[in-house]
Amino acid sequence: MTKTNLQSYLGKRIRLLRLQKNLTQQQLEELADLPLKYTYKLENLEPNIKIKTLQKIMDALDTDIETFFDISVTESNPLINKLIYKIKELTPSKQERVLKLMIQLIDEIET
């Protein structure tokens, strides 16, 4: 992947995820502590982005690496895949509840 293609991908993903969160460019800049008009420049391929800046943006968008780069971890066990799929369908608050309960259950089973 060339530099331009990677820059283009990053700019498009930032824009897509920002819009999915119903954030303006200015709101994202405030959440990620970025300079004024920086989001516009990123989305239009002007600057090279630093890893620390990308992490700040991902944090502000409340997104993880898999979501940001649109990748998924595949699991050989179909039940685990089904569980992951089902959890992803839930709202964020329900996801958190389910995950906490699952961790608690696993902890109890291990003891």
N, CA, C and O atoms as a DFTB+ gen file, in Angstrom:
444 C
 N C O
     1  1       0.854      -1.176       0.000
     2  2       0.000       0.000       0.000
     3  2       0.897       1.235       0.000
     4  3       1.789       1.353       0.841
     5  1       0.672       2.133      -0.915
     6  2       1.502       3.328      -0.984
     7  2       1.085       4.323       0.086
     8  3       0.021       4.217       0.697
     9  1       1.963       5.289       0.285
    10  2       1.695       6.313       1.298
    11  2       0.368       7.018       1.014
    12  3      -0.427       7.249       1.924
    13  1       0.140       7.354      -0.244
    14  2      -1.088       8.052      -0.604
    15  2      -2.308       7.187      -0.337
    16  3      -3.320       7.680       0.160
    17  1      -2.223       5.890      -0.666
    18  2      -3.354       5.004      -0.407
    19  2      -3.630       4.874       1.086
    20  3      -4.787       4.873       1.505
    21  1      -2.585       4.765       1.880
    22  2      -2.763       4.664       3.326
    23  2      -3.336       5.967       3.882
    24  3      -4.243       5.947       4.715
    25  1      -2.805       7.095       3.420
    26  2      -3.339       8.389       3.858
    27  2      -4.811       8.505       3.490
    28  3      -5.627       8.960       4.291
    29  1      -5.140       8.093       2.285
    30  2      -6.526       8.157       1.814
    31  2      -7.417       7.277       2.683
    32  3      -8.504       7.690       3.087
    33  1      -6.952       6.058       2.970
    34  2      -7.725       5.134       3.804
    35  2      -7.965       5.733       5.185
    36  3      -9.090       5.724       5.684
    37  1      -6.901       6.257       5.802
    38  2      -7.034       6.835       7.142
    39  2      -7.999       8.017       7.135
    40  3      -8.846       8.135       8.020
    41  1      -7.872       8.880       6.149
    42  2      -8.766      10.033       6.054
    43  2     -10.219       9.617       5.903
    44  3     -11.108      10.183       6.540
    45  1     -10.455       8.618       5.049
    46  2     -11.825       8.139       4.830
    47  2     -12.390       7.461       6.075
    48  3     -13.560       7.654       6.405
    49  1     -11.571       6.670       6.768
    50  2     -12.052       5.988       7.975
    51  2     -12.362       6.991       9.087
    52  3     -13.366       6.859       9.787
    53  1     -11.501       7.987       9.241
    54  2     -11.751       9.004      10.263
    55  2     -13.071       9.709       9.962
    56  3     -13.890       9.918      10.857
    57  1     -13.268      10.071       8.707
    58  2     -14.505      10.767       8.318
    59  2     -15.725       9.873       8.556
    60  3     -16.717      10.312       9.137
    61  1     -15.645       8.613       8.104
    62  2     -16.770       7.690       8.254
    63  2     -17.128       7.487       9.724
    64  3     -18.295       7.597      10.100
    65  1     -16.140       7.196      10.545
    66  2     -16.399       6.946      11.965
    67  2     -16.874       8.211      12.675
    68  3     -17.717       8.144      13.569
    69  1     -16.337       9.355      12.280
    70  2     -16.781      10.627      12.864
    71  2     -18.256      10.861      12.550
    72  3     -19.032      11.245      13.425
    73  1     -18.634      10.627      11.296
    74  2     -20.030      10.834      10.900
    75  2     -20.959       9.821      11.568
    76  3     -22.089      10.155      11.924
    77  1     -20.484       8.578      11.739
    78  2     -21.295       7.570      12.424
    79  2     -21.568       7.972      13.873
    80  3     -22.607       7.623      14.434
    81  1     -20.641       8.698      14.469
    82  2     -20.814       9.173      15.852
    83  2     -21.534      10.524      15.894
    84  3     -21.708      11.114      16.960
    85  1     -21.951      11.003      14.712
    86  2     -22.630      12.305      14.602
    87  2     -21.798      13.442      15.182
    88  3     -22.319      14.319      15.872
    89  1     -20.503      13.417      14.895
    90  2     -19.610      14.466      15.368
    91  2     -19.232      15.387      14.216
    92  3     -19.040      14.936      13.087
    93  1     -19.127      16.673      14.508
    94  2     -18.576      17.605      13.531
    95  2     -17.057      17.495      13.597
    96  3     -16.507      16.892      14.518
    97  1     -16.391      18.082      12.613
    98  2     -14.930      18.083      12.651
    99  2     -14.440      18.812      13.896
   100  3     -13.492      18.372      14.546
   101  1     -15.078      19.911      14.222
   102  2     -14.674      20.685      15.393
   103  2     -14.881      19.894      16.691
   104  3     -14.046      19.959      17.592
   105  1     -15.979      19.155      16.790
   106  2     -16.222      18.353      17.994
   107  2     -15.153      17.274      18.150
   108  3     -14.678      17.023      19.257
   109  1     -14.776      16.636      17.041
   110  2     -13.721      15.622      17.107
   111  2     -12.408      16.261      17.537
   112  3     -11.676      15.695      18.350
   113  1     -12.109      17.434      16.996
   114  2     -10.877      18.130      17.373
   115  2     -10.861      18.436      18.870
   116  3      -9.826      18.303      19.523
   117  1     -11.990      18.839      19.401
   118  2     -12.068      19.130      20.838
   119  2     -11.899      17.859      21.666
   120  3     -11.169      17.854      22.657
   121  1     -12.575      16.781      21.258
   122  2     -12.482      15.520      22.000
   123  2     -11.076      14.928      21.956
   124  3     -10.612      14.339      22.932
   125  1     -10.400      15.087      20.813
   126  2      -9.069      14.498      20.632
   127  2      -7.950      15.490      20.929
   128  3      -6.773      15.171      20.763
   129  1      -8.315      16.690      21.365
   130  2      -7.333      17.733      21.661
   131  2      -6.431      17.997      20.454
   132  3      -5.205      17.974      20.556
   133  1      -7.072      18.250      19.307
   134  2      -6.357      18.526      18.060
   135  2      -6.472      20.005      17.715
   136  3      -7.411      20.673      18.149
   137  1      -5.520      20.519      16.935
   138  2      -5.612      21.924      16.513
   139  2      -6.830      22.163      15.620
   140  3      -7.359      21.238      15.003
   141  1      -7.256      23.407      15.567
   142  2      -8.380      23.819      14.728
   143  2      -8.106      23.465      13.263
   144  3      -6.998      23.677      12.770
   145  1      -9.085      22.940      12.585
   146  2      -9.051      22.568      11.157
   147  2      -8.192      21.330      10.868
   148  3      -8.015      20.968       9.705
   149  1      -7.657      20.677      11.905
   150  2      -6.800      19.507      11.687
   151  2      -7.588      18.339      11.102
   152  3      -7.088      17.629      10.229
   153  1      -8.802      18.138      11.572
   154  2      -9.626      17.042      11.055
   155  2      -9.905      17.248       9.573
   156  3      -9.840      16.301       8.788
   157  1     -10.213      18.477       9.192
   158  2     -10.441      18.777       7.771
   159  2      -9.208      18.395       6.958
   160  3      -9.320      17.760       5.910
   161  1      -8.045      18.781       7.442
   162  2      -6.800      18.481       6.722
   163  2      -6.566      16.976       6.637
   164  3      -6.171      16.469       5.587
   165  1      -6.809      16.255       7.740
   166  2      -6.633      14.795       7.723
   167  2      -7.573      14.137       6.726
   168  3      -7.166      13.270       5.952
   169  1      -8.823      14.552       6.749
   170  2      -9.817      13.948       5.868
   171  2      -9.571      14.301       4.408
   172  3     -10.079      13.632       3.508
   173  1      -8.791      15.352       4.174
   174  2      -8.473      15.766       2.807
   175  2      -7.006      15.538       2.456
   176  3      -6.477      16.163       1.537
   177  1      -6.359      14.645       3.186
   178  2      -5.023      14.117       2.889
   179  2      -3.890      15.121       2.961
   180  3      -2.863      14.918       2.313
   181  1      -4.032      16.187       3.717
   182  2      -2.958      17.173       3.753
   183  2      -1.767      16.748       4.616
   184  3      -0.666      16.621       4.081
   185  1      -1.931      16.524       5.921
   186  2      -0.738      16.180       6.710
   187  2      -0.546      14.667       6.837
   188  3      -1.468      13.878       6.630
   189  1       0.675      14.301       7.182
   190  2       0.922      12.925       7.603
   191  2       0.504      12.843       9.063
   192  3       0.791      13.743       9.851
   193  1      -0.165      11.773       9.412
   194  2      -0.659      11.639      10.783
   195  2       0.348      10.856      11.620
   196  3       0.935       9.883      11.149
   197  1       0.538      11.283      12.846
   198  2       1.408      10.566      13.776
   199  2       0.584       9.498      14.488
   200  3      -0.629       9.633      14.644
   201  1       1.254       8.447      14.912
   202  2       0.581       7.348      15.612
   203  2      -0.118       7.864      16.873
   204  3      -1.251       7.472      17.155
   205  1       0.541       8.732      17.627
   206  2      -0.070       9.275      18.847
   207  2      -1.344      10.050      18.522
   208  3      -2.324       9.986      19.264
   209  1      -1.322      10.780      17.412
   210  2      -2.505      11.541      17.005
   211  2      -3.618      10.597      16.596
   212  3      -4.779      10.815      16.943
   213  1      -3.271       9.545      15.857
   214  2      -4.270       8.557      15.451
   215  2      -4.895       7.905      16.686
   216  3      -6.104       7.679      16.718
   217  1      -4.088       7.603      17.692
   218  2      -4.613       7.010      18.927
   219  2      -5.568       7.970      19.627
   220  3      -6.607       7.549      20.137
   221  1      -5.226       9.251      19.655
   222  2      -6.114      10.252      20.263
   223  2      -7.451      10.308      19.524
   224  3      -8.511      10.417      20.142
   225  1      -7.385      10.232      18.202
   226  2      -8.608      10.265      17.397
   227  2      -9.435       9.013      17.655
   228  3     -10.651       9.096      17.826
   229  1      -8.782       7.850      17.686
   230  2      -9.502       6.602      17.952
   231  2     -10.148       6.642      19.336
   232  3     -11.281       6.190      19.504
   233  1      -9.440       7.178      20.319
   234  2     -10.008       7.312      21.667
   235  2     -11.217       8.244      21.650
   236  3     -12.242       7.952      22.265
   237  1     -11.090       9.365      20.942
   238  2     -12.195      10.326      20.866
   239  2     -13.406       9.722      20.165
   240  3     -14.547      10.046      20.494
   241  1     -13.152       8.840      19.194
   242  2     -14.240       8.173      18.475
   243  2     -14.722       6.925      19.209
   244  3     -15.664       6.264      18.771
   245  1     -14.071       6.606      20.330
   246  2     -14.417       5.428      21.124
   247  2     -14.419       4.174      20.253
   248  3     -15.372       3.394      20.249
   249  1     -13.314       4.004      19.513
   250  2     -13.208       2.865      18.607
   251  2     -11.904       2.121      18.849
   252  3     -10.914       2.713      19.278
   253  1     -11.907       0.827      18.573
   254  2     -10.709       0.017      18.747
   255  2     -10.025      -0.195      17.397
   256  3     -10.525       0.243      16.361
   257  1      -8.886      -0.865      17.421
   258  2      -8.103      -1.092      16.205
   259  2      -8.899      -1.880      15.175
   260  3      -8.904      -1.533      13.994
   261  1      -9.571      -2.939      15.616
   262  2     -10.331      -3.780      14.687
   263  2     -11.417      -2.980      13.978
   264  3     -11.616      -3.125      12.772
   265  1     -12.113      -2.143      14.726
   266  2     -13.178      -1.333      14.136
   267  2     -12.598      -0.264      13.226
   268  3     -13.086      -0.055      12.116
   269  1     -11.559       0.410      13.693
   270  2     -10.990       1.490      12.892
   271  2     -10.487       0.974      11.550
   272  3     -10.765       1.564      10.505
   273  1      -9.747      -0.128      11.583
   274  2      -9.183      -0.657      10.342
   275  2     -10.106      -1.654       9.652
   276  3      -9.731      -2.260       8.648
   277  1     -11.310      -1.823      10.187
   278  2     -12.334      -2.672       9.582
   279  2     -11.820      -4.098       9.366
   280  3     -11.947      -4.674       8.286
   281  1     -11.238      -4.639      10.432
   282  2     -10.747      -6.013      10.388
   283  2     -11.443      -6.806      11.477
   284  3     -11.940      -6.241      12.451
   285  1     -11.475      -8.091      11.310
   286  2     -12.071      -8.912      12.354
   287  2     -11.151     -10.080      12.656
   288  3     -10.452     -10.596      11.784
   289  1     -11.173     -10.471      13.892
   290  2     -10.394     -11.617      14.332
   291  2     -11.251     -12.850      14.096
   292  3     -12.390     -12.926      14.557
   293  1     -10.699     -13.806      13.381
   294  2     -11.463     -15.022      13.129
   295  2     -11.077     -16.075      14.147
   296  3      -9.916     -16.200      14.536
   297  1     -12.037     -16.796      14.551
   298  2     -11.865     -17.829      15.562
   299  2     -12.275     -19.152      14.942
   300  3     -13.261     -19.221      14.208
   301  1     -11.522     -20.197      15.235
   302  2     -11.830     -21.506      14.654
   303  2     -13.066     -22.144      15.285
   304  3     -13.716     -22.981      14.659
   305  1     -13.390     -21.763      16.499
   306  2     -14.551     -22.325      17.176
   307  2     -15.812     -21.557      16.755
   308  3     -15.914     -20.361      17.025
   309  1     -16.768     -22.221      16.100
   310  2     -17.968     -21.521      15.628
   311  2     -18.819     -20.922      16.746
   312  3     -19.500     -19.919      16.534
   313  1     -18.786     -21.526      17.927
   314  2     -19.553     -20.967      19.044
   315  2     -18.979     -19.627      19.508
   316  3     -19.720     -18.713      19.868
   317  1     -17.661     -19.526      19.495
   318  2     -17.033     -18.256      19.870
   319  2     -17.361     -17.194      18.823
   320  3     -17.657     -16.049      19.166
   321  1     -17.309     -17.577      17.547
   322  2     -17.686     -16.641      16.483
   323  2     -19.119     -16.165      16.646
   324  3     -19.407     -14.978      16.490
   325  1     -20.016     -17.089      16.959
   326  2     -21.425     -16.735      17.137
   327  2     -21.587     -15.782      18.317
   328  3     -22.337     -14.809      18.243
   329  1     -20.879     -16.072      19.405
   330  2     -20.937     -15.218      20.586
   331  2     -20.433     -13.807      20.265
   332  3     -21.060     -12.819      20.647
   333  1     -19.318     -13.718      19.574
   334  2     -18.772     -12.413      19.192
   335  2     -19.774     -11.659      18.330
   336  3     -20.010     -10.469      18.542
   337  1     -20.356     -12.341      17.369
   338  2     -21.335     -11.717      16.474
   339  2     -22.538     -11.199      17.263
   340  3     -23.000     -10.079      17.043
   341  1     -23.034     -12.019      18.177
   342  2     -24.200     -11.630      18.979
   343  2     -23.886     -10.411      19.857
   344  3     -24.704      -9.500      19.982
   345  1     -22.709     -10.406      20.453
   346  2     -22.323      -9.281      21.309
   347  2     -22.199      -8.004      20.482
   348  3     -22.617      -6.936      20.928
   349  1     -21.633      -8.106      19.292
   350  2     -21.479      -6.924      18.439
   351  2     -22.819      -6.331      18.022
   352  3     -22.895      -5.144      17.704
   353  1     -23.866      -7.133      18.020
   354  2     -25.194      -6.642      17.643
   355  2     -25.841      -5.805      18.747
   356  3     -26.781      -5.054      18.485
   357  1     -25.347      -5.929      19.966
   358  2     -25.926      -5.222      21.110
   359  2     -25.506      -3.753      21.136
   360  3     -24.524      -3.356      20.510
   361  1     -26.269      -2.971      21.870
   362  2     -25.883      -1.578      22.093
   363  2     -24.630      -1.569      22.970
   364  3     -24.369      -2.541      23.679
   365  1     -23.856      -0.488      22.931
   366  2     -22.644      -0.439      23.756
   367  2     -22.892      -0.702      25.240
   368  3     -22.094      -1.383      25.884
   369  1     -23.977      -0.177      25.788
   370  2     -24.232      -0.403      27.220
   371  2     -24.553      -1.867      27.499
   372  3     -24.122      -2.415      28.514
   373  1     -25.308      -2.501      26.604
   374  2     -25.611      -3.926      26.783
   375  2     -24.363      -4.774      26.556
   376  3     -24.173      -5.785      27.232
   377  1     -23.514      -4.373      25.614
   378  2     -22.255      -5.092      25.402
   379  2     -21.442      -5.102      26.687
   380  3     -20.910      -6.133      27.097
   381  1     -21.356      -3.944      27.309
   382  2     -20.581      -3.840      28.542
   383  2     -21.155      -4.734      29.634
   384  3     -20.409      -5.414      30.338
   385  1     -22.475      -4.736      29.777
   386  2     -23.120      -5.588      30.788
   387  2     -22.826      -7.059      30.533
   388  3     -22.455      -7.792      31.449
   389  1     -22.993      -7.490      29.282
   390  2     -22.768      -8.894      28.932
   391  2     -21.314      -9.274      29.173
   392  3     -21.032     -10.329      29.741
   393  1     -20.398      -8.428      28.747
   394  2     -18.981      -8.743      28.910
   395  2     -18.582      -8.828      30.380
   396  3     -17.810      -9.706      30.764
   397  1     -19.098      -7.928      31.194
   398  2     -18.797      -7.985      32.629
   399  2     -19.334      -9.271      33.250
   400  3     -18.663      -9.904      34.066
   401  1     -20.544      -9.651      32.858
   402  2     -21.123     -10.898      33.376
   403  2     -20.330     -12.115      32.909
   404  3     -20.119     -13.057      33.672
   405  1     -19.900     -12.090      31.668
   406  2     -19.113     -13.217      31.149
   407  2     -17.782     -13.340      31.883
   408  3     -17.356     -14.442      32.227
   409  1     -17.134     -12.214      32.119
   410  2     -15.865     -12.234      32.847
   411  2     -16.080     -12.759      34.258
   412  3     -15.289     -13.559      34.757
   413  1     -17.142     -12.311      34.892
   414  2     -17.468     -12.784      36.239
   415  2     -17.712     -14.296      36.225
   416  3     -17.220     -15.010      37.098
   417  1     -18.457     -14.775      35.256
   418  2     -18.743     -16.204      35.138
   419  2     -17.457     -17.004      34.918
   420  3     -17.253     -18.042      35.547
   421  1     -16.608     -16.527      34.041
   422  2     -15.341     -17.218      33.776
   423  2     -14.480     -17.242      35.032
   424  3     -13.878     -18.265      35.358
   425  1     -14.421     -16.115      35.736
   426  2     -13.650     -16.061      36.983
   427  2     -14.166     -17.076      37.999
   428  3     -13.378     -17.730      38.681
   429  1     -15.490     -17.210      38.099
   430  2     -16.079     -18.171      39.038
   431  2     -15.772     -19.607      38.622
   432  3     -15.513     -20.457      39.474
   433  1     -15.799     -19.877      37.339
   434  2     -15.513     -21.231      36.846
   435  2     -14.056     -21.598      37.095
   436  3     -13.748     -22.748      37.407
   437  1     -13.162     -20.626      36.957
   438  2     -11.730     -20.888      37.118
   439  2     -11.335     -21.136      38.567
   440  3     -10.294     -21.741      38.823
   441  1     -12.140     -20.682      39.518
   442  2     -11.753     -20.854      40.926
   443  2     -12.286     -22.138      41.499
   444  3     -12.051     -22.435      42.671
